[in-house]
Amino acid sequence: MRTRLPLLVRTAMYALRGGFLVRPLLISLTLGLTGMILSSLEESYPVVSAWVPHALFPSRADPQIAQIMLAAIAGSIMTVVSIVFAILLMTLTLASMQFSPRILVSFVRDRVTQWTLGVFLGTFLYCMAALPAARSLPQPFAPVASVTGALVLALTSVIGLIFFIHHISQAVSVSHIVDRIARETEDVIDEIMPHKRGLGLRHEDMTFAPDHTEFPVLNEQSGYICFVDSPRLLKLAKAYGLRIRLLRPIGHFVPQGVPLFTVSRKDRLTVERSGELRSAFVIASMRTMLQDVEFGVLQIVDIALKAISPAVNDPSTAINCVDQLTRILIRWVGRAPPASLLCDPPHVVRVIIPWTDLDHLLDTAFEQIRHYAVNDIAVSMRLLRALGDLSTTTEDERVREQLVLRARRIVAGCTTRIDASDSKRLESRLAELEARAPATTLNARELSESRQASEG
C-alpha cells in the first residue's frame, strides 16, 4: 500500500482538479465548519464580538436581527445556486451539441466554476451552521462576528456571480475552448517529455520483437489506460526479475479479460505479483489528460471536423483548430521523446512502453481534417502552413520528409476538387515547404502512393 501511495495521491489530485464534486465539496465543508467554529468561539469568548466595528452591526443586543440576516442570506444564496446550476447545465449542453461531447472533460475542470459553486454552497452551510447560535432563550445572544462573516461571504458571492456570468460568456467561445484544451495538452507534454530536444539526451536504439514465450497478464477491469506508473513498474520488474511489455499505448481501451501486458518469465509470476503489477496502472471508464496527449488532440480534431461538416460549414473554426494543433505539435517536436525502453541496471531492459510517436500524432491531428477539407481551399492552405511551421522548428531530415509527404497528399487530394487558381496557390505553398527540406528523398513512387492514399 505504501508503494502505491504516490499513484493514489496523483489520481486524487487529478480528481481534485476535475469534476464538480471534490473541490466544491471541500470548499463548502470548510466554510460550514468555519461558521460552526466561529459561532462557538464567539459564544465562549465574547471578546471576539468586540473586534467587529459597531457600524457594521449596531443591534448587538437583539438576536432576532442576527437570525433574520443569517436566514435571509442562506435562502437567497440557495436561489442563486439554482440559477448557477441552470446556467452551467445549459452551457454544458450547448457545448456538447455544438462542438464535441469530449470537451466536457475540459469544462468540468474549470476552476472558476468549481470555486463559484463551492463558495455559494459554503456560504449556505456557513449561515446554517451559525444560525443556531443566535437565540433568545435562555439568554439572548447575537453572534456578531459570525453575522459579519456571513455578510462578507454574501458580498463575495455577489461578486463571484457577476464574474461567473462573465466567465461563462467567454467559456462558450470556441477560441477559448480550443485554447484551453491546447494549454492542457501542452502541460501533459511538458510532464511526460520534460527535456528539450538537442540537450544531449538520447535513448538506446533497441527494439524487442514480441516473443512467443512471453506470458500475458489479463486485464481485470474494462476501461481506458489513463496512467502508467513507470517508476513503480520498473522497480517491480527488477525486484521480480521480469521484463514487462505493455501491449497498448496510454489512452487505448482494454476490455476485461484481454491481455494488458506480458512478462518474460511465467514461473516468476504469482497471483500476488500480478496484482502488484496491475496496481501500477490506472484504468478508468473515460479518457483523461493525465498522460494522454492524443486525447487532447482528438478533442480539437472533433471540433474541427464538426466545423467543416456540410451541416455547419464553419471553416474559420476549423482554421482556429488547425492553428492550435500546430502549437501542440511544435511543442512535441521540440521535446525529447519519452523513453520506451526502461532499463535497470543499464542495458538490461525491464519495461517496454509503446508511447505515441510523432507520426501517429500527425495522423491523428491532420489526416481526418485533410480528408474532409479537400473542397475547402482555406482549411487546406492552413494545413500546409501548419506543416511549414513545423518544418521550421525541426532540423530532423526524416521529420521534414514526412511533412513534405503529408503536404503532397493535401495538394494531390485537392487538385481534382478545386479550380486551377486555387490549385496554384496550394502548389506555391507546397514549393515553399519543399524548399525548407532540400534533402528530401521522396521519389515519384512515394508521390504516387500519397496521391492514391488521398484519393482513397
C-alpha positions as CSV (number, residue, x, y, z in Angstrom):
1,M,0.0,0.0,0.0
2,R,2.9,2.4,0.8
3,T,4.5,1.9,-2.6
4,R,1.2,2.7,-4.3
5,L,0.6,5.8,-2.2
6,P,2.2,8.2,-4.8
7,L,-0.1,6.9,-7.5
8,L,-3.2,7.2,-5.3
9,V,-2.2,10.8,-4.4
10,R,-1.6,11.7,-8.0
11,T,-5.0,10.3,-9.0
12,A,-6.7,12.2,-6.1
13,M,-5.0,15.4,-7.2
14,Y,-6.3,15.0,-10.7
15,A,-9.8,14.3,-9.3
16,L,-9.4,17.5,-7.3
17,R,-8.8,19.5,-10.5
18,G,-11.6,17.8,-12.4
19,G,-15.2,17.5,-11.7
20,F,-17.9,19.3,-9.7
21,L,-17.6,17.0,-6.6
22,V,-14.3,17.2,-4.8
23,R,-13.2,20.9,-4.9
24,P,-16.7,22.4,-4.4
25,L,-17.4,19.9,-1.6
26,L,-14.2,20.7,0.2
27,I,-14.8,24.4,-0.1
28,S,-18.4,24.2,1.2
29,L,-17.5,21.9,4.1
30,T,-14.6,24.2,5.1
31,L,-16.8,27.3,5.1
32,G,-19.5,25.3,7.0
33,L,-17.0,24.3,9.7
34,T,-15.8,27.8,9.9
35,G,-19.3,29.1,10.7
36,M,-19.8,26.4,13.3
37,I,-16.4,27.0,15.0
38,L,-16.6,30.8,14.8
39,S,-20.1,31.0,16.4
40,S,-18.9,28.6,19.1
41,L,-15.8,30.6,19.9
42,E,-17.8,33.8,19.9
43,E,-20.2,32.3,22.5
44,S,-17.3,31.1,24.7
45,Y,-15.2,34.2,24.3
46,P,-17.4,37.3,24.0
47,V,-14.3,39.4,23.3
48,V,-14.4,38.2,19.7
49,S,-17.6,40.2,19.1
50,A,-15.9,43.4,20.3
51,W,-13.5,43.3,17.4
52,V,-16.4,43.9,14.9
53,P,-16.9,47.7,14.3
54,H,-20.2,48.9,15.8
55,A,-21.2,50.5,12.5
56,L,-21.4,47.0,10.8
57,F,-23.8,45.6,13.4
58,P,-25.3,48.2,15.7
59,S,-28.1,45.9,17.1
60,R,-25.9,43.6,19.2
61,A,-28.4,43.0,21.9
62,D,-31.2,41.8,19.6
63,P,-30.6,38.1,18.4
64,Q,-33.6,38.3,16.1
65,I,-31.8,40.6,13.8
66,A,-29.0,38.1,13.5
67,Q,-31.5,35.3,12.9
68,I,-33.2,37.3,10.1
69,M,-29.9,38.2,8.4
70,L,-28.5,34.7,8.5
71,A,-31.8,33.1,7.3
72,A,-32.1,35.7,4.5
73,I,-28.6,35.2,3.3
74,A,-29.0,31.4,3.4
75,G,-32.3,31.5,1.4
76,S,-31.1,33.9,-1.2
77,I,-27.9,32.0,-1.7
78,M,-29.8,28.8,-2.5
79,T,-31.8,30.7,-5.1
80,V,-28.6,31.9,-6.7
81,V,-27.2,28.4,-6.6
82,S,-30.1,27.1,-8.6
83,I,-29.5,29.9,-11.2
84,V,-25.8,29.0,-11.4
85,F,-26.6,25.3,-11.9
86,A,-29.1,26.2,-14.6
87,I,-26.6,28.3,-16.4
88,L,-23.9,25.7,-16.1
89,L,-26.1,22.8,-17.4
90,M,-27.2,24.9,-20.3
91,T,-23.6,25.8,-21.1
92,L,-22.5,22.1,-21.0
93,T,-25.4,21.1,-23.1
94,L,-24.7,23.7,-25.8
95,A,-21.0,23.0,-25.8
96,S,-21.6,19.2,-26.1
97,M,-24.0,19.6,-29.0
98,Q,-22.2,22.4,-30.9
99,F,-18.6,21.3,-30.5
100,S,-18.0,17.8,-29.2
101,P,-19.0,15.7,-26.1
102,R,-15.3,15.1,-25.4
103,I,-14.7,18.7,-24.4
104,L,-16.9,18.3,-21.4
105,V,-13.8,16.9,-19.7
106,S,-12.2,20.3,-20.1
107,F,-15.3,22.2,-18.9
108,V,-15.7,20.3,-15.7
109,R,-12.1,21.0,-14.8
110,D,-12.7,24.8,-14.9
111,R,-11.6,26.2,-11.6
112,V,-13.7,29.3,-11.8
113,T,-16.9,27.2,-12.0
114,Q,-15.7,24.9,-9.2
115,W,-14.8,27.8,-6.9
116,T,-18.1,29.6,-7.6
117,L,-20.2,26.5,-6.7
118,G,-18.0,25.9,-3.7
119,V,-18.3,29.4,-2.3
120,F,-22.1,29.6,-2.9
121,L,-22.7,26.3,-1.2
122,G,-20.2,27.1,1.5
123,T,-22.0,30.4,2.3
124,F,-25.2,28.5,2.7
125,L,-23.6,26.0,5.1
126,Y,-21.9,28.8,7.0
127,C,-25.2,30.5,7.6
128,M,-26.9,27.3,8.6
129,A,-24.1,26.4,11.0
130,A,-24.1,29.9,12.6
131,L,-27.9,30.2,12.9
132,P,-28.4,28.1,16.0
133,A,-26.0,30.3,18.0
134,A,-28.5,33.3,17.6
135,R,-31.1,32.6,20.3
136,S,-33.4,34.5,22.7
137,L,-33.6,31.8,25.4
138,P,-32.3,31.0,28.0
139,Q,-30.0,34.0,27.5
140,P,-30.2,36.3,24.5
141,F,-27.1,36.0,22.3
142,A,-26.3,37.6,18.9
143,P,-23.2,36.1,17.1
144,V,-22.0,39.4,15.8
145,A,-18.7,38.2,14.3
146,S,-20.5,35.2,12.6
147,V,-23.1,37.5,11.1
148,T,-20.3,39.8,9.9
149,G,-18.6,36.8,8.3
150,A,-21.9,35.9,6.6
151,L,-22.2,39.4,5.2
152,V,-18.6,39.2,3.8
153,L,-19.4,35.9,2.2
154,A,-22.7,37.3,0.7
155,L,-20.7,40.2,-0.8
156,T,-18.2,37.7,-2.1
157,S,-21.0,35.6,-3.6
158,V,-22.4,38.6,-5.4
159,I,-19.0,39.5,-6.9
160,G,-18.5,35.8,-7.8
161,L,-21.9,35.6,-9.6
162,I,-21.0,38.6,-11.7
163,F,-17.6,37.2,-12.5
164,F,-19.1,33.7,-13.2
165,I,-21.5,35.1,-15.8
166,H,-18.7,37.0,-17.4
167,H,-16.5,33.9,-17.4
168,I,-19.2,31.6,-18.8
169,S,-19.9,34.1,-21.7
170,Q,-16.2,33.7,-22.6
171,A,-16.0,29.9,-21.9
172,V,-18.6,29.1,-24.6
173,S,-16.4,30.8,-27.3
174,V,-14.8,28.2,-29.5
175,S,-11.5,30.1,-29.5
176,H,-11.4,30.0,-25.7
177,I,-12.3,26.3,-25.6
178,V,-9.7,25.3,-28.1
179,D,-7.0,27.4,-26.5
180,R,-7.8,25.8,-23.1
181,I,-7.5,22.3,-24.5
182,A,-4.2,23.2,-26.2
183,R,-2.8,24.6,-23.0
184,E,-3.8,21.5,-21.0
185,T,-2.3,19.3,-23.7
186,E,1.0,21.3,-23.6
187,D,1.1,20.7,-19.9
188,V,0.8,17.0,-20.4
189,I,3.7,17.1,-23.0
190,D,5.8,19.1,-20.6
191,E,5.2,16.4,-17.9
192,I,5.9,13.3,-19.9
193,M,8.6,14.9,-22.0
194,P,10.4,17.3,-19.7
195,H,13.6,17.6,-21.6
196,K,14.1,19.7,-24.7
197,R,15.3,18.1,-27.9
198,G,19.0,18.5,-28.5
199,L,20.3,18.6,-24.9
200,G,22.4,15.5,-25.4
201,L,19.8,13.1,-24.1
202,R,19.4,10.1,-26.2
203,H,17.7,6.8,-25.7
204,E,19.2,3.5,-26.7
205,D,18.1,2.5,-30.2
206,M,16.9,-1.0,-29.3
207,T,13.8,-2.9,-30.3
208,F,12.3,-6.0,-28.9
209,A,10.0,-8.1,-31.1
210,P,7.2,-9.9,-29.3
211,D,8.4,-13.3,-28.0
212,H,6.2,-16.3,-28.1
213,T,7.5,-17.3,-24.7
214,E,6.1,-14.1,-23.1
215,F,3.2,-14.8,-20.7
216,P,0.1,-12.4,-20.9
217,V,-1.4,-10.9,-17.8
218,L,-5.1,-10.2,-18.3
219,N,-6.9,-7.0,-17.5
220,E,-9.4,-7.2,-14.7
221,Q,-11.4,-4.0,-15.4
222,S,-12.6,-2.8,-18.7
223,G,-11.6,0.8,-19.4
224,Y,-9.0,3.2,-20.9
225,I,-5.4,3.2,-19.8
226,C,-5.2,6.7,-18.2
227,F,-1.9,6.5,-16.4
228,V,1.1,4.2,-16.1
229,D,3.4,4.5,-13.0
230,S,6.5,3.6,-14.9
231,P,9.0,4.1,-12.0
232,R,6.9,1.7,-9.9
233,L,6.6,-0.7,-12.8
234,L,10.4,-0.6,-13.3
235,K,11.0,-1.2,-9.6
236,L,8.7,-4.2,-9.5
237,A,10.2,-5.7,-12.8
238,K,13.7,-5.5,-11.3
239,A,12.6,-7.0,-8.0
240,Y,10.8,-9.9,-9.6
241,G,13.4,-10.4,-12.4
242,L,11.0,-9.8,-15.2
243,R,10.7,-7.9,-18.5
244,I,7.3,-6.3,-18.9
245,R,5.9,-5.3,-22.2
246,L,2.8,-3.0,-22.4
247,L,0.6,-4.2,-25.2
248,R,-1.4,-1.0,-25.8
249,P,-0.4,2.7,-25.6
250,I,-1.8,5.0,-23.0
251,G,-5.3,6.2,-23.9
252,H,-6.4,2.9,-25.6
253,F,-9.3,0.8,-24.4
254,V,-8.6,-2.6,-22.9
255,P,-11.6,-4.9,-22.3
256,Q,-11.8,-7.1,-19.3
257,G,-10.1,-10.5,-19.9
258,V,-7.8,-9.1,-22.7
259,P,-4.1,-9.1,-22.1
260,L,-2.9,-5.8,-20.6
261,F,0.8,-6.6,-20.6
262,T,3.2,-9.6,-20.9
263,V,6.0,-10.8,-18.8
264,S,9.1,-12.7,-19.8
265,R,9.1,-15.4,-17.1
266,K,5.8,-17.1,-16.2
267,D,7.5,-19.1,-13.4
268,R,8.3,-15.9,-11.5
269,L,4.8,-14.6,-11.6
270,T,2.3,-15.3,-8.8
271,V,-1.2,-14.1,-8.2
272,E,0.1,-11.5,-5.6
273,R,2.8,-10.3,-8.0
274,S,0.2,-10.0,-10.8
275,G,-1.9,-7.8,-8.6
276,E,1.1,-5.6,-7.7
277,L,2.0,-5.1,-11.4
278,R,-1.7,-4.2,-12.2
279,S,-1.6,-1.7,-9.4
280,A,0.8,0.4,-11.5
281,F,-2.0,1.2,-14.0
282,V,-4.9,3.5,-13.7
283,I,-7.9,2.1,-15.7
284,A,-10.9,4.3,-16.0
285,S,-14.2,4.4,-17.9
286,M,-13.2,7.5,-19.8
287,R,-10.0,9.0,-21.2
288,T,-8.2,11.7,-19.2
289,M,-5.4,14.1,-19.6
290,L,-3.1,12.5,-17.1
291,Q,-0.6,11.2,-19.7
292,D,-2.8,11.0,-22.8
293,V,-1.5,13.7,-25.3
294,E,-3.6,12.1,-28.1
295,F,-6.8,12.8,-26.2
296,G,-6.2,16.5,-26.2
297,V,-5.5,16.4,-29.9
298,L,-8.7,14.4,-30.6
299,Q,-10.8,16.9,-28.7
300,I,-9.6,19.7,-31.0
301,V,-9.9,17.5,-34.1
302,D,-13.5,16.7,-33.2
303,I,-14.3,20.4,-33.1
304,A,-12.6,21.0,-36.5
305,L,-14.4,18.1,-38.1
306,K,-17.8,19.3,-37.0
307,A,-17.0,22.8,-38.1
308,I,-16.2,21.7,-41.7
309,S,-19.1,19.4,-41.9
310,P,-21.8,20.4,-44.5
311,A,-24.3,20.9,-41.7
312,V,-22.2,23.6,-40.0
313,N,-19.8,24.9,-42.7
314,D,-17.6,27.0,-40.5
315,P,-14.1,27.0,-41.9
316,S,-12.9,29.8,-39.6
317,T,-13.4,27.5,-36.6
318,A,-11.6,24.7,-38.4
319,I,-8.7,27.0,-39.1
320,N,-8.5,28.0,-35.5
321,C,-8.3,24.3,-34.6
322,V,-5.5,23.7,-37.1
323,D,-3.6,26.6,-35.5
324,Q,-3.9,25.2,-32.0
325,L,-2.9,21.7,-33.3
326,T,0.2,23.2,-34.8
327,R,1.0,24.7,-31.4
328,I,0.7,21.3,-29.8
329,L,2.8,19.6,-32.4
330,I,5.6,22.2,-32.3
331,R,5.8,21.6,-28.5
332,W,6.0,17.9,-29.2
333,V,8.7,18.3,-31.8
334,G,10.8,20.5,-29.5
335,R,10.9,17.9,-26.8
336,A,13.0,14.7,-26.5
337,P,10.7,11.7,-26.9
338,P,9.9,9.7,-23.7
339,A,11.9,6.5,-23.2
340,S,10.1,3.4,-24.5
341,L,12.7,1.1,-23.0
342,L,13.3,1.4,-19.3
343,C,16.5,-0.3,-18.1
344,D,17.8,-1.2,-14.6
345,P,20.7,-1.8,-14.5
346,P,21.8,0.0,-17.7
347,H,21.4,-2.0,-20.9
348,V,19.1,-4.5,-19.1
349,V,15.6,-3.8,-20.5
350,R,12.9,-4.2,-17.8
351,V,9.9,-2.3,-19.1
352,I,8.7,-1.6,-22.7
353,I,6.1,1.2,-23.1
354,P,4.6,1.9,-26.5
355,W,4.4,5.7,-26.4
356,T,2.6,7.6,-29.1
357,D,5.2,8.8,-31.7
358,L,5.2,11.9,-33.9
359,D,4.0,10.1,-37.0
360,H,0.9,8.8,-35.2
361,L,0.3,12.2,-33.6
362,L,0.5,13.8,-37.1
363,D,-2.0,11.3,-38.4
364,T,-4.4,12.0,-35.5
365,A,-4.1,15.7,-35.9
366,F,-4.3,16.2,-39.6
367,E,-5.4,13.2,-41.6
368,Q,-9.1,13.4,-40.9
369,I,-9.1,17.1,-41.4
370,R,-7.2,16.7,-44.7
371,H,-9.7,14.1,-45.9
372,Y,-12.8,16.2,-45.2
373,A,-11.3,19.5,-46.2
374,V,-10.5,18.6,-49.8
375,N,-13.2,21.0,-51.1
376,D,-12.1,23.8,-48.7
377,I,-9.2,25.8,-50.0
378,A,-8.9,27.9,-46.8
379,V,-8.6,24.9,-44.5
380,S,-6.2,23.2,-46.9
381,M,-4.0,26.2,-47.2
382,R,-3.9,26.4,-43.4
383,L,-2.9,22.8,-43.2
384,L,0.0,23.5,-45.5
385,R,1.1,26.4,-43.4
386,A,0.9,24.3,-40.3
387,L,3.2,21.7,-41.9
388,G,5.5,24.6,-42.9
389,D,5.6,25.9,-39.4
390,L,6.5,22.5,-38.1
391,S,9.3,22.2,-40.7
392,T,10.9,25.4,-39.5
393,T,11.1,24.2,-35.9
394,T,13.0,21.0,-36.5
395,E,16.3,20.0,-38.0
396,D,15.4,16.4,-38.3
397,E,15.5,15.5,-42.1
398,R,13.3,12.4,-41.5
399,V,10.6,14.6,-39.9
400,R,10.9,17.1,-42.7
401,E,10.4,14.4,-45.3
402,Q,7.3,13.2,-43.5
403,L,6.0,16.7,-43.5
404,V,6.6,17.1,-47.2
405,L,4.9,13.8,-47.9
406,R,1.8,14.9,-46.0
407,A,1.8,18.2,-47.8
408,R,1.8,16.5,-51.1
409,R,-1.1,14.4,-50.0
410,I,-3.0,17.5,-49.2
411,V,-2.3,19.1,-52.7
412,A,-3.0,15.8,-54.5
413,G,-6.3,15.4,-52.7
414,C,-7.5,18.9,-53.6
415,T,-6.3,19.0,-57.2
416,T,-9.4,17.4,-58.6
417,R,-11.8,19.3,-56.3
418,I,-10.8,22.9,-56.8
419,D,-10.2,25.3,-59.7
420,A,-6.8,26.0,-61.3
421,S,-6.1,29.3,-59.5
422,D,-6.6,27.7,-56.1
423,S,-4.5,24.7,-57.1
424,K,-1.7,27.1,-58.0
425,R,-1.9,28.6,-54.5
426,L,-1.6,25.2,-52.9
427,E,1.3,24.3,-55.1
428,S,3.1,27.5,-54.3
429,R,2.8,26.9,-50.6
430,L,4.0,23.3,-51.2
431,A,7.0,24.6,-53.0
432,E,7.9,26.8,-50.0
433,L,7.7,23.7,-47.8
434,E,9.9,21.6,-50.1
435,A,12.4,24.4,-50.2
436,R,12.9,24.1,-46.5
437,A,13.7,20.4,-46.9
438,P,16.4,20.3,-49.6
439,A,17.5,16.8,-48.5
440,T,14.1,15.3,-49.2
441,T,14.4,12.0,-51.0
442,L,10.7,11.4,-51.8
443,N,10.6,9.9,-55.2
444,A,7.9,9.6,-57.8
445,R,6.7,6.3,-56.4
446,E,6.1,7.8,-53.0
447,L,4.3,10.8,-54.5
448,S,2.1,8.3,-56.4
449,E,1.4,6.5,-53.2
450,S,0.5,9.7,-51.5
451,R,-2.0,10.6,-54.2
452,Q,-3.5,7.2,-54.1
453,A,-3.9,7.5,-50.3
454,S,-5.5,10.9,-50.6
455,E,-7.9,9.6,-53.2
456,G,-8.7,6.6,-51.1
